[in-house]
Amino acid sequence: MKKKILWRLILIGVAVLLSLIFFLPNIPIFKSMPEWWKKTMPSRGIVLGLDLQGGTHLVFEVQAERAVEITVERVSQSIRELMKKKKLQADVKTQAGVITVSPSSIEIRTAIEKNYPTLKLEETSSGLTCRLSNEEASRIKENASDQAVETIRNRIDQFGVAEPTIHRQAENEIVIQLPGVKDPKRAIDIIGKTALLEFKVVDDESPVSAELPSVIAFDDESELLEKFSGRIPEGRELLFERTIDLQTGEAKKLPFLIKKETLLTGDLLTEAKVSLNRFNEPYVAIAFNPTGAKIFEEVTGANVKKRLAIILDGNVYSAPKIKERIAGGDASIEGGFSIDEAKDLSIVLKAGALPAPVKMLQNITVGPSLGRDSIQAGKLAGIIGAIAVIAFMVFYYRLSGLIADLALFLNILLLLGAMAYLEATLTLPGIAGVILAVGMAVDSNVLMFERMREELRAGKTPRAAVDSGYQKAFWTIFDSHVTTLITSAVLFQFGTGPIKGFAVTLSLGVSINLFTALVGTKTIFDILNQRKEVKRLSI
Amino acid sequence: MIELIGKTNIDFMGKKLYAFGFSAILSIMGVLAIIQIGKGKANLGIDFAGGIAVQVKFQSTVPLHDIRTALEGAGMKDFDLQDLPTVNKVLISIKRQETEGVVDRVVSVLTERFSDKKPVIDSTTEIGPKVGHRLRKDALIAVLAATAGILIYIAFRFKFRFAIGATIATAHDVLAVLGVFYIMGKEINLLLISALLMIAGYSLTDTVVVFDRIRENIRKSHKEPTGEIVNKSVNEVLSRTIIVSLTTLLTAVALFLFGGEVIHDFSLTIIMGIVVGTYSSIFIASPTVLLLGGKKPLIKR
């Protein structure tokens, strides 16, 4: 019996010590600990959730279907080039993810088969149709989400947020947490930009181009598109540049008739940085890698006297006239930016384009003051709740109540330690969970004490009453705790963010509760009973 | 020895018809609430309905009317305003609408129009309709999964009849609280669902205590009629059922009074849940076990 008590005391002692060590970083004393302690011992503590420390919680959806479409468009473009190279007469069209080459011939078929072994080919009445296999499409989608996470991580790193967390959720969702971010709106803009940079040639020779108005009101884009619908020549598109009228300060749009063929994209960039032009206006200077520089040189050489449109995410930024062949691979993007805008643009260009557009599904932003208020309120409620419970227990169960209160302290300490050890995030509902766990912590003791009282009434000695009280209450306590655990496990599974925090604290609280009640309180009773034969039990 | 409740001999089982009647009304309210939620007519929070919410704190009081006029002046409609006058806070929410750019517009209207009151944007939330739809589905699955888990565990530990009794009592608690919240016009949101799930787990604590005693007493004295055994058991554990609830209630009340605005409704849910849960383990769970059993013995011997 004595040995058993000793072992249990050691177990409790170790648990308390570990909890203290893990929870220490959350207490100011940690700052004054010696260096060696800070280096070797746990230094993380309990992390505050975004709702407590302020920050932004974002969920973006990767439009992975678009990544597939983009791939199909790219393939159809390169089939078109292949046809040109092999001097084969064929029309290549893309619609709803299917490329149709007409007319079809054996030569065309073999050429495509040889160059694109993964395409699924089929002869139809309208020609040879080529489509991506289902596996290929789902691989592209999968890659798109992974790549998007990487790109977004790069962008956020360069934007500068301390300890962001970025991870994938479900198939095509990305969860981003930015604790303490100062300017969430800017961060969201940076994350959400597809940043697809394209260079295309402006078609100024078409008669349609001559008919285009030089400038339209900002809201008239769709009206203009409607007016010209059906009259845009094959392989051309209407794109717009946003501009501000310098005299009136009014937002306007400039329409361009542009050749659809993409001559160069931003993925060959090596550098993008903010510079100032001679009017002290910021612009983004970009530099291409050797391959990109070579293509840029060819493109500019072949299109001298024409205008080259620099297009970002479908918007024209500028369309300067090419004066001569440009070697060296340096270019610039101007667009009347502010310094911040230019800086953000350089960040997204450097981090690369997203493989597909993303759409924001959820944005929860909490200011730092609300978090502070919540913590203050939580502390107050916790302290008052704990005092009420402690006082009640002593009042109702006397010395035994005091023992239960000791177990309650043990319970809180272990709970905090366990949360720090598991690197759990404390959220506001999580604080509520801790406070409720305080109330539930004495439940097991109440069940045991009531049982002991019953045994005493039945005329048993205190020691026998304690023992059989424990034994008989054990399964009641166990069953009632497991049911709470089941629901908190479900909560954990389904909960997002703050709710998860509630589930974690609740389930930890309940488990620790079992330990302190069945090991902690019992040990204290055993020690009391050990020393001398107790005549009366203060319960 | 201080005793809140001494030895009692109340005929709980005899009052089961009153209890069932009262509980039926509560449960029907809950079912109604669920139907309305399903139809989308209840006061769903933006996490379920989709939309935006902005919480703004002013240096001094701003009448809701002024905010309403300012927002309407900016062409916004169908918004809800909620006042938290003690802390000079106002909650603005717009549900079931395209969310893009709405938060920015609300924020800029408030900061410009009330610049003299030094508004601080405490939090902004923007939830797309797709997320809302999924969260609704998840919440439903969670409630069902929790119920199934409890049913299986109780059936495994006791007899199936007890599992039914416990599940009915638990479902009753959840429905009752949901029903009352619906009638009060409170917002049905994710936090409320979490509180309901916690209630489901906690209300079982009480129920299990009673069941445990019934099982024990049946083993001890199998000559007595089952009705009397159940009644005796409930009386025997009455004080602990109440004290167990009381301690948790103390902390829940502390949370309600001092825990801050954000979890006000959450704590209220839990307070109601604890009260209803205690009531149901006495008046619903045990009588149901009795009714389901008829004259058959409660456990195998």
Boltz contact constraints between the chains, C-beta under 6 A:
constraints:
  - contact:
      token1: [A, 361]
      token2: [B, 128]
      max_distance: 6.0
  - contact:
      token1: [A, 361]
      token2: [B, 130]
      max_distance: 6.0
  - contact:
      token1: [A, 361]
      token2: [B, 131]
      max_distance: 6.0
  - contact:
      token1: [A, 362]
      token2: [B, 127]
      max_distance: 6.0
  - contact:
      token1: [A, 362]
      token2: [B, 131]
      max_distance: 6.0
  - contact:
      token1: [A, 363]
      token2: [B, 126]
      max_distance: 6.0
  - contact:
      token1: [A, 364]
      token2: [B, 125]
      max_distance: 6.0
  - contact:
      token1: [A, 365]
      token2: [B, 124]
      max_distance: 6.0
  - contact:
      token1: [A, 366]
      token2: [B, 123]
      max_distance: 6.0
  - contact:
      token1: [A, 367]
      token2: [B, 121]
      max_distance: 6.0
  - contact:
      token1: [A, 367]
      token2: [B, 122]
      max_distance: 6.0
  - contact:
      token1: [A, 370]
      token2: [B, 122]
      max_distance: 6.0
  - contact:
      token1: [A, 370]
      token2: [B, 123]
      max_distance: 6.0
  - contact:
      token1: [A, 374]
      token2: [B, 260]
      max_distance: 6.0
  - contact:
      token1: [A, 377]
      token2: [B, 259]
      max_distance: 6.0
  - contact:
      token1: [A, 377]
      token2: [B, 260]
      max_distance: 6.0
  - contact:
      token1: [A, 380]
      token2: [B, 258]
      max_distance: 6.0
  - contact:
      token1: [A, 381]
      token2: [B, 254]
      max_distance: 6.0
  - contact:
      token1: [A, 381]
      token2: [B, 255]
      max_distance: 6.0
  - contact:
      token1: [A, 381]
      token2: [B, 258]
      max_distance: 6.0
  - contact:
      token1: [A, 381]
      token2: [B, 259]
      max_distance: 6.0
  - contact:
      token1: [A, 384]
      token2: [B, 254]
      max_distance: 6.0
  - contact:
      token1: [A, 384]
      token2: [B, 258]
      max_distance: 6.0
  - contact:
      token1: [A, 385]
      token2: [B, 251]
      max_distance: 6.0
  - contact:
      token1: [A, 385]
      token2: [B, 254]
      max_distance: 6.0
  - contact:
      token1: [A, 388]
      token2: [B, 250]
      max_distance: 6.0
  - contact:
      token1: [A, 389]
      token2: [B, 247]
      max_distance: 6.0
  - contact:
      token1: [A, 389]
      token2: [B, 250]
      max_distance: 6.0
  - contact:
      token1: [A, 396]
      token2: [B, 2]
      max_distance: 6.0
  - contact:
      token1: [A, 428]
      token2: [B, 262]
      max_distance: 6.0
  - contact:
      token1: [A, 432]
      token2: [B, 255]
      max_distance: 6.0
  - contact:
      token1: [A, 432]
      token2: [B, 263]
      max_distance: 6.0
  - contact:
      token1: [A, 435]
      token2: [B, 251]
      max_distance: 6.0
  - contact:
      token1: [A, 435]
      token2: [B, 255]
      max_distance: 6.0
  - contact:
      token1: [A, 436]
      token2: [B, 251]
      max_distance: 6.0
  - contact:
      token1: [A, 438]
      token2: [B, 251]
      max_distance: 6.0
  - contact:
      token1: [A, 439]
      token2: [B, 247]
      max_distance: 6.0
  - contact:
      token1: [A, 439]
      token2: [B, 248]
      max_distance: 6.0
  - contact:
      token1: [A, 439]
      token2: [B, 251]
      max_distance: 6.0
  - contact:
      token1: [A, 440]
      token2: [B, 248]
      max_distance: 6.0
  - contact:
      token1: [A, 442]
      token2: [B, 247]
      max_distance: 6.0
  - contact:
      token1: [A, 443]
      token2: [B, 244]
      max_distance: 6.0
  - contact:
      token1: [A, 446]
      token2: [B, 240]
      max_distance: 6.0
  - contact:
      token1: [A, 446]
      token2: [B, 243]
      max_distance: 6.0
  - contact:
      token1: [A, 446]
      token2: [B, 244]
      max_distance: 6.0
  - contact:
      token1: [A, 447]
      token2: [B, 240]
      max_distance: 6.0
  - contact:
      token1: [A, 450]
      token2: [B, 240]
      max_distance: 6.0
  - contact:
      token1: [A, 476]
      token2: [B, 209]
      max_distance: 6.0
  - contact:
      token1: [A, 476]
      token2: [B, 212]
      max_distance: 6.0
  - contact:
      token1: [A, 479]
      token2: [B, 157]
      max_distance: 6.0
  - contact:
      token1: [A, 479]
      token2: [B, 208]
      max_distance: 6.0
  - contact:
      token1: [A, 480]
      token2: [B, 205]
      max_distance: 6.0
  - contact:
      token1: [A, 480]
      token2: [B, 208]
      max_distance: 6.0
  - contact:
      token1: [A, 483]
      token2: [B, 150]
      max_distance: 6.0
  - contact:
      token1: [A, 483]
      token2: [B, 201]
      max_distance: 6.0
  - contact:
      token1: [A, 483]
      token2: [B, 204]
      max_distance: 6.0
  - contact:
      token1: [A, 484]
      token2: [B, 201]
      max_distance: 6.0
  - contact:
      token1: [A, 486]
      token2: [B, 149]
      max_distance: 6.0
  - contact:
      token1: [A, 486]
      token2: [B, 150]
      max_distance: 6.0
  - contact:
      token1: [A, 487]
      token2: [B, 146]
      max_distance: 6.0
  - contact:
      token1: [A, 487]
      token2: [B, 197]
      max_distance: 6.0
  - contact:
      token1: [A, 487]
      token2: [B, 200]
      max_distance: 6.0
  - contact:
      token1: [A, 487]
      token2: [B, 201]
      max_distance: 6.0
  - contact:
      token1: [A, 490]
      token2: [B, 142]
      max_distance: 6.0
  - contact:
      token1: [A, 490]
      token2: [B, 145]
      max_distance: 6.0
  - contact:
      token1: [A, 490]
      token2: [B, 146]
      max_distance: 6.0
  - contact:
      token1: [A, 491]
      token2: [B, 194]
      max_distance: 6.0
  - contact:
      token1: [A, 491]
      token2: [B, 197]
      max_distance: 6.0
  - contact:
      token1: [A, 494]
      token2: [B, 138]
      max_distance: 6.0
  - contact:
      token1: [A, 494]
      token2: [B, 142]
      max_distance: 6.0
  - contact:
      token1: [A, 499]
      token2: [B, 194]
      max_distance: 6.0
  - contact:
      token1: [A, 502]
      token2: [B, 194]
      max_distance: 6.0
